[in-house]
Amino acid sequence: MAVSIISAVLGGVIIICYSKSMADCHYWKNRYSSPTYSYYYDHERITRKLKNYEAEMAISAIILVLGIAELVIGIWAPILCCWMKPCVCCDTRSQRQV
């Protein structure tokens, strides 16, 4: 149960980190794809960064979806574990003789 809770927390961290990564990548594309920036900055660096835009966004989106799945499964596993009450069958107090 504790591992499931840790997994849910790490899933939340993944969601936060990759959401920020996707936002930064989107900002980079919108900000530096205009022709005016190619005069002020290294054109090779901008072209190289924009060339990998689709691949970065695709990988980030896949990892973000997996982080959401990890969060959901990490929350539902302890809920179902508590709902099943696995330790009720081993209760010896109900089997005592008076």
Summary of the structure (lengths in Angstrom):
residues: 98
radius of gyration: 24.3
end to end distance: 35.7
largest distance: 91.5
contacts: 235
relative contact order: 0.18
helix: 84%
strand: 0%
